[in-house]
């Protein structure tokens, strides 16, 4: 098979997937309590709809969307809300959360199958919104909003992101291998919502068994789905690079995939769409990879939203003595975690226990140009960082700062160990304030 990729920039880190690639999905034993944050998605946090002392059942709405770019939050368990308090989620944001004490006996409300294929498009979009589905590749953009195609626009290509290019993470890979039929039906749910002309699943070459499996099953079921193998290259899973690799289109600065006739949807999101359409099950659990050289037993775990990272670590046999840092997400774009009691959110695809941190020694920029060479967005990270360092935020914005995807390719290749991505995050924040 011909392997496609994007041309400009990118890096080739060791994928480290062997640590957990063969670890089949396991369901976490239910913890004693969950901490369900109202900040589970991109946009405005949900507003708490319950109070301390309320009994909740699986699937009950405990947080209501507070705007168009927002999403409902549901209870993952039967239990009692024992406390309402502020918590820090993995991104560092402070948000309201419901601490739910789990009941000893749990119900199973999602057994009846529903015929989603006869549902009108608008009704299907309403269902997706009510189930609290968001992008599970990390961005957590509300899926119903992404699938709402404005008047005058049409979707030529629905591109399914099965790349999972971040090192260590294998949750999407195991989902494709073990839940192939369900994932493909979820893809067709997405297709029914956006009405594309064609459907493409992009999968990197280190997951060829998953590519071959999905291709065979799609052909067997008669689904109009093409599987496109992709060259191993980071950040192949970014939607802009994925669209370049699969359909050869470049999303202009400040625009969205829909502006070039495309919609991108993650593998985990497709499985959530399957459960939402077939069983009317909200997004209350997900697969998370717990891996890294400093975890005793790397695993791919099905865990309820709100599970503390400490419970995941304990289930994986605990940390080794050489642990230096915990990272929520992947090592390239993830967040360092200071508190092991940080709760899982809908975008938690990985938890890494690592023995090494990036050397905190920094030197002046040597003008080597590696950051420019490897930037997949064609930006000039060295000049942007210099302007941000001296408070010239508007100058950095004029150089395309808002197009930066914070993928970390520049920092990965920088011989001076400059904190480029952290600088760009600060520059964006200060630039918005100045405006």
N, C-alpha and C positions, 0 to 999 in steps of 0.2 A: 504494500500500500504506500502511496505517496504521502509523506508527512508534511503538512502545512505549518506555517508559523508566521509571526509578524517579523518585519525586517529590521526595524530601527531599535538599537539598544538592547537591553536585557542582559541577564547574567545566568550563570549555570552553577548554582550551589549544589552541594551533595544533598540528594533528596531525603536521606535518612529514613525512608519509609519502611525499610526491612525490619525495623524495631517492632512495628505493629501491623504490618501488612497482612500477616497470616492470622491475626487475632480476630476471631469471629465475633459478631455482635453478641453482647451479654447485657441482660437487664439488671440494673442496679437494685439491690434490695431496698425497699422504701425506707428512707431516713426517718428519724423521729419527727423532724420538722423541716419545712421548706421556707426560704426567704424569697418571696416573689416580688421583684421590683416592678415599678410602674414605668421604668425607662427600659423598654425591651426592643426599641425600634428607632429608626431614624425619624426625626421630627419631634413634635411635642409629646412629652410623656403623657401616659394615660392618667385620668383622674380617678382616685380611689372611689369605688362604688360601695364598699363595705366598711364596717367599723369593728373595733375590738370586741370580741365576744360572739361575733356572728358565726353561725354554722354554715359551712359551704359544702357543696357537692362537686364532684368532678365535672368540669366544663362550665361551672357557673362563672358569669362575668364578675370579676372583682375590680376591674379597672376599665373605664370607658374611654374611647378615643376622644381626645380634646381638640381635634382639628382635622382638616382634610388629610394632612400628612401626619397621621397618627394611627394607632391600632389598639383594639381591645386586648385586654389581658384576662386570661381565664384561670380558674383554679385547677391545678394538675391532680388534686387529690380530694377525697372526702376528709373533712377535718374541721377544726375550729380556729378562727383567727385569734391568736393569743396576744398579739401585739402589732401596733402600727408604728413604724419608726423609719428614720432616714438610714440609707445604706449607700456605700460606694460600689458601683458596678465596675466591671473589668476595665472600662475606658477611663475610670477615675471620676466620672460624673456622680453627683450626689442626688439621690432620688428617694421618693417615698416607697415603702415596701410593706407588704403584709406578711407577717410571720405566721405560718399555718402549722398548727400541731396536727399531725396526721392521725387519723382514726385507725384503730387496730383492724377493723373490717372495712375493706374497700369494695365499692360497687364496680360493675363493668357495663357502663351505659352505651357503649359504642359497638353493638353486635349486629344491629339491623342494617341491611344493605339498602341503598337508595339508588334510583335510576337517574343519574345526572345527565345522561345523554339526551334526554327529552327536555331538559331545562332550557328556556330561552337565555340568550347571552347575558342580558341585564340581570336576570335572576341568579345566574351562576356567579357573576361578579359580586352581587350582594351577599351571596353565601360565602364567598372567599373573604370578603371584608369582615363579615360577622364571625368568622372562625379565627380571626387574628393572625392570618398568614402574612409573614414578612420574608424578605430574602434571607436565606440561611447560609449564604456564603461569606457573611461577615458584615455586609453593608446594612442589612435589616431594613431596606426600604419597603414600605407597605405594598404587598403584591397587588392588591386590588387597584391601587393608584397606578402602578406600573402597567397593568393590563387594560386600563381605561384609555382607549384610543380616541383622541379628539376628532371632531368633525373635520373632514377634508384630508385626513391622513389614513394610510392603510399600512398593514404589516406585511412586508414581503417575506421576511424570514424570522422564524422563532428559533433562536439559538440556545441550546441547552448546555450549560457549563458543567462539564464533567471533568475539568482539568485538574483541579486540586493541586496547584503548583507549589504551594507552601511546603517546605521541608517538614518531615515528621508526620503530617496529617494524613490519615487514611480513612476517615469516617465516610466520605462520599464513595470511595473505592469499595469499601465493604457493603455499603448500601446498594451499589450497582450490582455487586456479585450476589448478594443474598436476597435482594428484593427487586430483581430485575423486572418481573411482571408488574409489580405495583408502581415502580418508577415510570415504566412506559405508559401505564394508564394515566399516571399523573401528568405526563407530557401531553397526552391527548386532552386532558382537562384544560391544561394551559392553552392548547391549540383551539379548543372550543371557545375559550374566553377572548382570544385575540384575533382569530380567523386568519392565520398566516397562509401565504401561498406555498411555503415549503418549511420543513422542520429539519434542523441539523443538530446532532449531538457532537460536541467537540470533546475528545478525550486524549490525554497525553500518552506518548508511546510507552511509558513505564506502566501502563494499565491496559495493555493490548488484550489481555484475557477478558476484561470488562467490555472493551470495544467490540470484540468478536461475539460475546454473549448477547449484548444488546442488539447488535445487528441481526443476529440469527433469530432472536425472539421477535423483533419488529417485523422481519420478513414472514415469520410463521403466523403472526397475528394479522398480517396485512396492513400494518400501520405505515403511512407514508413518511417514514423517518429515515434520514441518511445519517450514518455515523462517520465522522471525519477524524481520523487519527492525526495527532499534532506532535510536532517535535518537542522534546523536553527543553523548555526555556522559560525562565522566570522573567516577568510576570504574565505568562500565557493566560492565566485565569482572569486577569482584569478584563472587564467587558469590552473596553476599547481595543485592546490587543487581540482578544478573542474574535471580535468582528473582522479585524484586518485579516486574521488567519483563516477564518471560515468562509466569509462572503466577500472579502476583498474591499471592504468599505471603511473609510476613516470618518469617525465622528468629529465634526468641527469643534473648535474651542467654544465652550459655553453651551454646547448642544447636548442632546441625549440620543441614545441609540434609535429612539422612535423617529428622530429627525432624518435618519438615513433608512427608514423603513424596517427597523429591526427591534425585537424585544429579546432580552437575555434573561434566562431563568436557571437557577442553580439546581443540581441534582437533589439535594436535601429538600429544597422547596417543592420540587415535583412530587416527592413522596408525601410531603405534608398536604399538597393539593389532592392527591389520591385519597388520603384519609378524610379530608374535609368533604370531598364530593361524594364518596362512597358511603362513609359512616357518619358524616356530619360531626366529625371529631375536630375540635379546635387544636391549635398548635400549643400543646402542653408538655411535650417531651421532644427530645432530639438525640441524635447520635453524637457523641463527643469522643475524640481520640485523647487518651491520657498516655503520654509517651515521654521520651527523653532518656538520656543515659543515666539520670539520677532517680528514675522511678523503678521500683523493684520488679513490677510485672506490667509492662505496657499493655493496654487494652483499648478496645472500642466498645463504649458503653452506651446503652440506651438509658437515659436518666431524665427525670422530670425537671422542667424549668424551675429554678429556685433552689436546686441542690447546691449545697456549699462545696467549694473545691476541696475542703478538708475531707468530706465524705468520699469523694472520688479517689483521692489519694489513699485513704485508708483501705478502700476496696481493692486498690492495685498493690497492696502489700506495703505501703508506706514509702518514704523517701530514703535514699541511700545517704551515707555520711558525707559524700562529696557534693551534695546539693549546694548550689550557689544562688540560683535564681529560678523563680516560677514565672512562666509566661502564659498568658491567656491568649489563645490563637496560635498563629505560626510565628517562627522566629524572625521573619522579615517584616511583618506588619502587626504583630501582636503587641500586647501591653504587659509590661512587668507588673507582677502582682505582689503587693507587700503583705496582704492579709489573706491567709488561707481560708478564712470564712467568707470570702467574697462569693456571692451566689452566681450560678449559671444564669445566662439570659438566652433568648432565642438565637442570638448570633454566636453562641459559644461553640465553635467547632473543634477546639483543641485546648488542652492544658498540658504544658511541657515543663518537666523538671530537668534543669540543665546544670551541668557541673561547671561551666565556664560562662563568664560574661565577656562582652566586648571590652577590650582594653580601654580603660577610661583616660589613658594618656592621649592628649591631643597636641598637635603641632600646627604651626601656621600652614596655610594653603600653599602648596608648591607649584600651583598652576600646571599640573600634569595633564588636565583635561579628561581624566578617566570618567569623572561624573557626567560630563557632557557626552562622552562617547557611549556610555551605557544607559543614559536616560531614555526610556521607551517613548516618552512624550516629546522628545526633541527639544528639551528646555536647557537652560544654562544654570545648573545648580550652584556652581561656584559664584557667579555674579549675584544670583538671588540671595544666597547666604550672606555674602559680604554686605549687601544693602540692608538686610535684616539686622545683622550684627551692629550696624551703626544707626539703626532706627529709621532708615529710609524705606519705610514699608510700602509707600506708593510706588517707588521705583521698582521694588521687587514684584509688586502686582503688575506693573507695566511689562515686566519681563515674562509674564505668564504664570505667576505663582499659583493662581487659582486652578490652573490646569494640572498642577502636580498631584499625582495619585498617592503620594506618600508610600510608594512601593518599597523603598529602601535600597534600590539598585545603586544609587549614588553613594550612600554611606557604606555599602558592602564593598565597594571598590576603592574607597578613599584611603590612600596610604597615610594621611595625617589623622585619621580617626575623628574627623570633624562630626559633630552631632547635627548632620544636615537635616534629617527628617524632623527632629525636635525643633530646629530652627524654622522650618517651613510651617509646622503647626502653629508656632508662635506668630510668625509673620502673617498667616491667614487671619488669625484671631485679631491681631492689632490692626491689620489692614481694614477689616470689616468695621472695627470700632472707629477708625479715622473717617471712614465713609459716612 
